[in-house]
């Protein structure tokens, strides 16, 4: 059993999908949605104040290469930890 909830970020440009997924996840034990956003720049801004364990992201939301997006997310999280 986990000692703390899994912290999630949801990134999707469709509001209905974000809200539906968030509402579903709120009913799950050991899960906390800490960031909901429609774009990558907002996600990166929010990562400075909210640590996450998992990012659920629409691969088409960024308008850029998905691998590059994950590298940017990783670098942002590493820089905020130091």
N, CA, C and O atoms as a GROMACS GRO file, in nm:
protein
  328
    1UNK      N    1   0.084  -0.118   0.000
    1UNK     CA    2   0.000   0.000   0.000
    1UNK      C    3   0.088   0.124   0.000
    1UNK      O    4   0.189   0.129   0.070
    2UNK      N    5   0.050   0.224  -0.078
    2UNK     CA    6   0.126   0.347  -0.088
    2UNK      C    7   0.104   0.435   0.034
    2UNK      O    8  -0.006   0.439   0.090
    3UNK      N    9   0.209   0.504   0.074
    3UNK     CA   10   0.196   0.592   0.189
    3UNK      C   11   0.139   0.728   0.152
    3UNK      O   12   0.085   0.798   0.237
    4UNK      N   13   0.150   0.765   0.026
    4UNK     CA   14   0.092   0.892  -0.020
    4UNK      C   15   0.027   0.868  -0.156
    4UNK      O   16   0.060   0.773  -0.226
    5UNK      N   17  -0.066   0.955  -0.192
    5UNK     CA   18  -0.133   0.937  -0.322
    5UNK      C   19  -0.037   0.957  -0.439
    5UNK      O   20   0.062   1.029  -0.427
    6UNK      N   21  -0.067   0.893  -0.549
    6UNK     CA   22   0.005   0.917  -0.674
    6UNK      C   23  -0.042   1.052  -0.726
    6UNK      O   24  -0.162   1.075  -0.740
    7UNK      N   25   0.052   1.140  -0.754
    7UNK     CA   26   0.019   1.276  -0.799
    7UNK      C   27   0.020   1.280  -0.951
    7UNK      O   28   0.121   1.247  -1.015
    8UNK      N   29  -0.093   1.320  -1.009
    8UNK     CA   30  -0.110   1.319  -1.155
    8UNK      C   31  -0.124   1.459  -1.212
    8UNK      O   32  -0.176   1.550  -1.148
    9UNK      N   33  -0.077   1.473  -1.335
    9UNK     CA   34  -0.105   1.593  -1.415
    9UNK      C   35  -0.181   1.546  -1.539
    9UNK      O   36  -0.145   1.445  -1.600
   10UNK      N   37  -0.286   1.618  -1.575
   10UNK     CA   38  -0.363   1.588  -1.695
   10UNK      C   39  -0.346   1.704  -1.792
   10UNK      O   40  -0.374   1.819  -1.758
   11UNK      N   41  -0.299   1.673  -1.914
   11UNK     CA   42  -0.278   1.776  -2.015
   11UNK      C   43  -0.356   1.736  -2.140
   11UNK      O   44  -0.323   1.638  -2.207
   12UNK      N   45  -0.460   1.814  -2.170
   12UNK     CA   46  -0.542   1.788  -2.289
   12UNK      C   47  -0.615   1.916  -2.324
   12UNK      O   48  -0.660   1.989  -2.235
   13UNK      N   49  -0.627   1.944  -2.453
   13UNK     CA   50  -0.694   2.067  -2.494
   13UNK      C   51  -0.846   2.055  -2.495
   13UNK      O   52  -0.915   2.154  -2.521
   14UNK      N   53  -0.899   1.937  -2.468
   14UNK     CA   54  -1.044   1.918  -2.461
   14UNK      C   55  -1.089   1.924  -2.315
   14UNK      O   56  -1.057   1.836  -2.236
   15UNK      N   57  -1.162   2.028  -2.281
   15UNK     CA   58  -1.206   2.050  -2.142
   15UNK      C   59  -1.289   1.933  -2.092
   15UNK      O   60  -1.270   1.888  -1.979
   16UNK      N   61  -1.381   1.885  -2.173
   16UNK     CA   62  -1.469   1.776  -2.130
   16UNK      C   63  -1.388   1.650  -2.095
   16UNK      O   64  -1.416   1.584  -1.995
   17UNK      N   65  -1.290   1.618  -2.176
   17UNK     CA   66  -1.207   1.501  -2.148
   17UNK      C   67  -1.130   1.519  -2.017
   17UNK      O   68  -1.126   1.428  -1.935
   18UNK      N   69  -1.069   1.638  -1.998
   18UNK     CA   70  -0.996   1.665  -1.873
   18UNK      C   71  -1.086   1.651  -1.752
   18UNK      O   72  -1.049   1.587  -1.654
   19UNK      N   73  -1.204   1.710  -1.759
   19UNK     CA   74  -1.296   1.705  -1.645
   19UNK      C   75  -1.345   1.563  -1.618
   19UNK      O   76  -1.354   1.521  -1.503
   20UNK      N   77  -1.378   1.490  -1.725
   20UNK     CA   78  -1.427   1.353  -1.709
   20UNK      C   79  -1.319   1.264  -1.648
   20UNK      O   80  -1.346   1.187  -1.556
   21UNK      N   81  -1.197   1.274  -1.699
   21UNK     CA   82  -1.087   1.194  -1.647
   21UNK      C   83  -1.058   1.231  -1.501
   21UNK      O   84  -1.037   1.144  -1.418
   22UNK      N   85  -1.057   1.361  -1.472
   22UNK     CA   86  -1.033   1.406  -1.335
   22UNK      C   87  -1.140   1.352  -1.240
   22UNK      O   88  -1.108   1.301  -1.133
   23UNK      N   89  -1.266   1.361  -1.279
   23UNK     CA   90  -1.375   1.312  -1.195
   23UNK      C   91  -1.365   1.162  -1.172
   23UNK      O   92  -1.392   1.114  -1.062
   24UNK      N   93  -1.328   1.089  -1.275
   24UNK     CA   94  -1.309   0.944  -1.259
   24UNK      C   95  -1.196   0.917  -1.160
   24UNK      O   96  -1.209   0.835  -1.070
   25UNK      N   97  -1.086   0.986  -1.178
   25UNK     CA   98  -0.969   0.963  -1.093
   25UNK      C   99  -0.992   1.005  -0.948
   25UNK      O  100  -0.932   0.948  -0.857
   26UNK      N  101  -1.077   1.103  -0.926
   26UNK     CA  102  -1.107   1.146  -0.789
   26UNK      C  103  -1.172   1.036  -0.708
   26UNK      O  104  -1.162   1.034  -0.585
   27UNK      N  105  -1.240   0.944  -0.776
   27UNK     CA  106  -1.305   0.832  -0.708
   27UNK      C  107  -1.208   0.718  -0.675
   27UNK      O  108  -1.244   0.623  -0.605
   28UNK      N  109  -1.085   0.727  -0.726
   28UNK     CA  110  -0.988   0.621  -0.705
   28UNK      C  111  -0.907   0.648  -0.577
   28UNK      O  112  -0.874   0.762  -0.546
   29UNK      N  113  -0.877   0.541  -0.507
   29UNK     CA  114  -0.793   0.555  -0.388
   29UNK      C  115  -0.649   0.578  -0.430
   29UNK      O  116  -0.604   0.528  -0.534
   30UNK      N  117  -0.577   0.652  -0.349
   30UNK     CA  118  -0.435   0.676  -0.370
   30UNK      C  119  -0.401   0.749  -0.500
   30UNK      O  120  -0.294   0.730  -0.556
   31UNK      N  121  -0.494   0.833  -0.548
   31UNK     CA  122  -0.469   0.913  -0.667
   31UNK      C  123  -0.511   1.056  -0.638
   31UNK      O  124  -0.619   1.081  -0.583
   32UNK      N  125  -0.424   1.150  -0.675
   32UNK     CA  126  -0.455   1.291  -0.658
   32UNK      C  127  -0.420   1.365  -0.786
   32UNK      O  128  -0.305   1.360  -0.831
   33UNK      N  129  -0.517   1.434  -0.845
   33UNK     CA  130  -0.491   1.514  -0.965
   33UNK      C  131  -0.445   1.652  -0.916
   33UNK      O  132  -0.524   1.728  -0.861
   34UNK      N  133  -0.317   1.682  -0.937
   34UNK     CA  134  -0.262   1.807  -0.884
   34UNK      C  135  -0.250   1.915  -0.990
   34UNK      O  136  -0.242   2.034  -0.957
   35UNK      N  137  -0.250   1.876  -1.118
   35UNK     CA  138  -0.244   1.974  -1.227
   35UNK      C  139  -0.339   1.931  -1.337
   35UNK      O  140  -0.342   1.814  -1.377
   36UNK      N  141  -0.418   2.029  -1.386
   36UNK     CA  142  -0.502   2.010  -1.506
   36UNK      C  143  -0.474   2.129  -1.595
   36UNK      O  144  -0.486   2.244  -1.551
   37UNK      N  145  -0.438   2.104  -1.718
   37UNK     CA  146  -0.409   2.215  -1.808
   37UNK      C  147  -0.436   2.176  -1.952
   37UNK      O  148  -0.448   2.058  -1.986
   38UNK      N  149  -0.446   2.277  -2.036
   38UNK     CA  150  -0.473   2.252  -2.178
   38UNK      C  151  -0.349   2.259  -2.264
   38UNK      O  152  -0.355   2.226  -2.382
   39UNK      N  153  -0.234   2.303  -2.207
   39UNK     CA  154  -0.115   2.315  -2.290
   39UNK      C  155   0.014   2.292  -2.211
   39UNK      O  156   0.014   2.292  -2.088
   40UNK      N  157   0.122   2.271  -2.285
   40UNK     CA  158   0.251   2.240  -2.226
   40UNK      C  159   0.312   2.358  -2.150
   40UNK      O  160   0.362   2.337  -2.040
   41UNK      N  161   0.311   2.480  -2.204
   41UNK     CA  162   0.369   2.591  -2.126
   41UNK      C  163   0.305   2.607  -1.988
   41UNK      O  164   0.375   2.632  -1.890
   42UNK      N  165   0.173   2.591  -1.980
   42UNK     CA  166   0.106   2.601  -1.850
   42UNK      C  167   0.147   2.485  -1.759
   42UNK      O  168   0.165   2.504  -1.638
   43UNK      N  169   0.162   2.366  -1.815
   43UNK     CA  170   0.209   2.252  -1.736
   43UNK      C  171   0.347   2.282  -1.679
   43UNK      O  172   0.370   2.262  -1.560
   44UNK      N  173   0.437   2.330  -1.763
   44UNK     CA  174   0.573   2.359  -1.716
   44UNK      C  175   0.572   2.466  -1.607
   44UNK      O  176   0.649   2.456  -1.512
   45UNK      N  177   0.487   2.567  -1.620
   45UNK     CA  178   0.475   2.669  -1.515
   45UNK      C  179   0.426   2.607  -1.384
   45UNK      O  180   0.478   2.638  -1.277
   46UNK      N  181   0.327   2.519  -1.393
   46UNK     CA  182   0.270   2.458  -1.273
   46UNK      C  183   0.362   2.356  -1.208
   46UNK      O  184   0.352   2.332  -1.087
   47UNK      N  185   0.451   2.296  -1.284
   47UNK     CA  186   0.543   2.199  -1.226
   47UNK      C  187   0.636   2.262  -1.123
   47UNK      O  188   0.691   2.192  -1.038
   48UNK      N  189   0.653   2.393  -1.130
   48UNK     CA  190   0.736   2.461  -1.031
   48UNK      C  191   0.676   2.460  -0.892
   48UNK      O  192   0.749   2.466  -0.793
   49UNK      N  193   0.544   2.452  -0.884
   49UNK     CA  194   0.478   2.455  -0.753
   49UNK      C  195   0.410   2.324  -0.715
   49UNK      O  196   0.369   2.307  -0.600
   50UNK      N  197   0.396   2.233  -0.809
   50UNK     CA  198   0.327   2.106  -0.782
   50UNK      C  199   0.408   1.990  -0.840
   50UNK      O  200   0.421   1.977  -0.962
   51UNK      N  201   0.460   1.907  -0.753
   51UNK     CA  202   0.533   1.789  -0.799
   51UNK      C  203   0.434   1.684  -0.848
   51UNK      O  204   0.327   1.667  -0.790
   52UNK      N  205   0.470   1.612  -0.954
   52UNK     CA  206   0.384   1.506  -1.006
   52UNK      C  207   0.464   1.378  -1.023
   52UNK      O  208   0.586   1.380  -1.040
   53UNK      N  209   0.392   1.267  -1.017
   53UNK     CA  210   0.452   1.136  -1.040
   53UNK      C  211   0.425   1.088  -1.182
   53UNK      O  212   0.509   1.021  -1.243
   54UNK      N  213   0.307   1.123  -1.235
   54UNK     CA  214   0.264   1.076  -1.367
   54UNK      C  215   0.200   1.192  -1.443
   54UNK      O  216   0.121   1.269  -1.387
   55UNK      N  217   0.234   1.203  -1.572
   55UNK     CA  218   0.170   1.300  -1.661
   55UNK      C  219   0.088   1.222  -1.763
   55UNK      O  220   0.141   1.139  -1.836
   56UNK      N  221  -0.042   1.251  -1.767
   56UNK     CA  222  -0.131   1.194  -1.868
   56UNK      C  223  -0.153   1.305  -1.971
   56UNK      O  224  -0.212   1.409  -1.940
   57UNK      N  225  -0.103   1.282  -2.094
   57UNK     CA  226  -0.101   1.390  -2.192
   57UNK      C  227  -0.150   1.342  -2.327
   57UNK      O  228  -0.114   1.235  -2.374
   58UNK      N  229  -0.233   1.424  -2.390
   58UNK     CA  230  -0.271   1.403  -2.529
   58UNK      C  231  -0.148   1.432  -2.613
   58UNK      O  232  -0.093   1.542  -2.607
   59UNK      N  233  -0.104   1.337  -2.691
   59UNK     CA  234   0.019   1.355  -2.768
   59UNK      C  235   0.007   1.462  -2.876
   59UNK      O  236   0.108   1.510  -2.928
   60UNK      N  237  -0.114   1.500  -2.910
   60UNK     CA  238  -0.135   1.602  -3.013
   60UNK      C  239  -0.152   1.742  -2.954
   60UNK      O  240  -0.161   1.839  -3.030
   61UNK      N  241  -0.155   1.755  -2.823
   61UNK     CA  242  -0.183   1.884  -2.762
   61UNK      C  243  -0.067   1.982  -2.778
   61UNK      O  244  -0.089   2.104  -2.783
   62UNK      N  245   0.053   1.933  -2.785
   62UNK     CA  246   0.169   2.020  -2.780
   62UNK      C  247   0.201   2.092  -2.910
   62UNK      O  248   0.254   2.204  -2.908
   63UNK      N  249   0.171   2.030  -3.024
   63UNK     CA  250   0.210   2.088  -3.150
   63UNK      C  251   0.359   2.069  -3.178
   63UNK      O  252   0.412   2.121  -3.275
   64UNK      N  253   0.425   1.992  -3.090
   64UNK     CA  254   0.566   1.962  -3.110
   64UNK      C  255   0.589   1.814  -3.086
   64UNK      O  256   0.499   1.742  -3.043
   65UNK      N  257   0.707   1.769  -3.113
   65UNK     CA  258   0.745   1.630  -3.096
   65UNK      C  259   0.720   1.586  -2.952
   65UNK      O  260   0.766   1.652  -2.858
   66UNK      N  261   0.648   1.476  -2.933
   66UNK     CA  262   0.612   1.429  -2.800
   66UNK      C  263   0.736   1.395  -2.717
   66UNK      O  264   0.738   1.421  -2.597
   67UNK      N  265   0.837   1.338  -2.779
   67UNK     CA  266   0.961   1.307  -2.707
   67UNK      C  267   1.026   1.435  -2.655
   67UNK      O  268   1.074   1.438  -2.542
   68UNK      N  269   1.027   1.539  -2.736
   68UNK     CA  270   1.082   1.668  -2.693
   68UNK      C  271   1.004   1.724  -2.574
   68UNK      O  272   1.062   1.781  -2.482
   69UNK      N  273   0.873   1.707  -2.577
   69UNK     CA  274   0.789   1.754  -2.466
   69UNK      C  275   0.828   1.681  -2.337
   69UNK      O  276   0.843   1.745  -2.233
   70UNK      N  277   0.845   1.550  -2.343
   70UNK     CA  278   0.882   1.474  -2.223
   70UNK      C  279   1.022   1.512  -2.174
   70UNK      O  280   1.047   1.513  -2.053
   71UNK      N  281   1.113   1.543  -2.265
   71UNK     CA  282   1.245   1.590  -2.224
   71UNK      C  283   1.232   1.724  -2.151
   71UNK      O  284   1.296   1.743  -2.048
   72UNK      N  285   1.151   1.815  -2.203
   72UNK     CA  286   1.130   1.945  -2.137
   72UNK      C  287   1.068   1.927  -1.999
   72UNK      O  288   1.108   1.993  -1.903
   73UNK      N  289   0.971   1.838  -1.989
   73UNK     CA  290   0.908   1.810  -1.859
   73UNK      C  291   1.012   1.756  -1.761
   73UNK      O  292   1.019   1.800  -1.647
   74UNK      N  293   1.092   1.661  -1.806
   74UNK     CA  294   1.195   1.601  -1.720
   74UNK      C  295   1.296   1.706  -1.675
   74UNK      O  296   1.333   1.710  -1.558
   75UNK      N  297   1.342   1.789  -1.768
   75UNK     CA  298   1.439   1.892  -1.732
   75UNK      C  299   1.380   1.993  -1.634
   75UNK      O  300   1.448   2.038  -1.542
   76UNK      N  301   1.254   2.026  -1.651
   76UNK     CA  302   1.187   2.120  -1.560
   76UNK      C  303   1.178   2.059  -1.421
   76UNK      O  304   1.204   2.127  -1.322
   77UNK      N  305   1.142   1.932  -1.411
   77UNK     CA  306   1.129   1.867  -1.282
   77UNK      C  307   1.265   1.854  -1.214
   77UNK      O  308   1.275   1.872  -1.093
   78UNK      N  309   1.368   1.823  -1.290
   78UNK     CA  310   1.504   1.812  -1.234
   78UNK      C  311   1.552   1.948  -1.184
   78UNK      O  312   1.608   1.957  -1.075
   79UNK      N  313   1.531   2.053  -1.263
   79UNK     CA  314   1.578   2.186  -1.223
   79UNK      C  315   1.504   2.238  -1.101
   79UNK      O  316   1.560   2.312  -1.021
   80UNK      N  317   1.378   2.200  -1.086
   80UNK     CA  318   1.300   2.246  -0.970
   80UNK      C  319   1.340   2.171  -0.842
   80UNK      O  320   1.316   2.221  -0.732
   81UNK      N  321   1.400   2.053  -0.855
   81UNK     CA  322   1.442   1.977  -0.738
   81UNK      C  323   1.575   2.026  -0.684
   81UNK      O  324   1.606   2.003  -0.567
   82UNK      N  325   1.654   2.094  -0.767
   82UNK     CA  326   1.786   2.139  -0.719
   82UNK      C  327   1.785   2.278  -0.664
   82UNK      O  328   1.889   2.327  -0.620
   0.00000   0.00000   0.00000
